[in-house]
Amino acid sequence: MRIFYYNLQCEAFQVEKGMNFMLAFEKISWPQFLEDWRQKNDDRTDDPSEIYGDIRLPERATAASAGYDFYSPHAFTLHPGEEITILTGIRAIMPENVVLIIAPRSGQGMRYKLQLMNTIGVIDADYQHADNEGHIMIAIYNDHPDEHKVLSVEKGQAFAQGIFLPYLVTDDDSATAARSGGFGSTDK
């Protein structure tokens, strides 16, 4: 059994042998971003190279913030009943036994009943090795019943947040499979 200790400065998770593991965000490669852009945004007229060049890595807003804000790489408007998938151009690097949870920003959730299409975003540690380089795509939905509650997000504005959390596995866990695909691939 491995015992995890958490350093209060959020710098690293350490296992009993004193090994450090990095938590980080990185941009995916330009070829991967372009491939995903062509698959998901065939109706957009934005220049994908400009959007890729302006991708901003997630950051915490304050020293006590739990969540890392994800910033929209392009402006968008979301009317009640509409959904959009945002290609963030970001991947998360994390050790085993750490998960990245994605959620809407609290204020937007309250004002627009903004929700993730898959209810909660769970980014597993091995997703960074997926065929799509671990590209985090965030699908959101404006669920507000008032037709006047239109969400407008500017390019570079925070629209979601990610929180790194440690997790435990059972003593009799025997999972050995390796991930290759992206979203929804672990049950195939």
Buried (B, 14 or more C-beta within 10 A) or exposed (E): EEEBEEEEEEEBBBBEEEEEBEBEBBBBBEEBBEBBBEEBBEEEEEEBEEBBEEBBBBEBEEEEEEBBBBBBBBEBEBBBEBEBEBBBBBBBBBBEBBBBBBBBBEEBBEEBBBBBEEEEBEBBBBBBEBEBBBBBBBBBBBBBEEEEBBBEBEBEBBBBBBBBEEEEEEEEEEEEEEBEEBBEEEEE
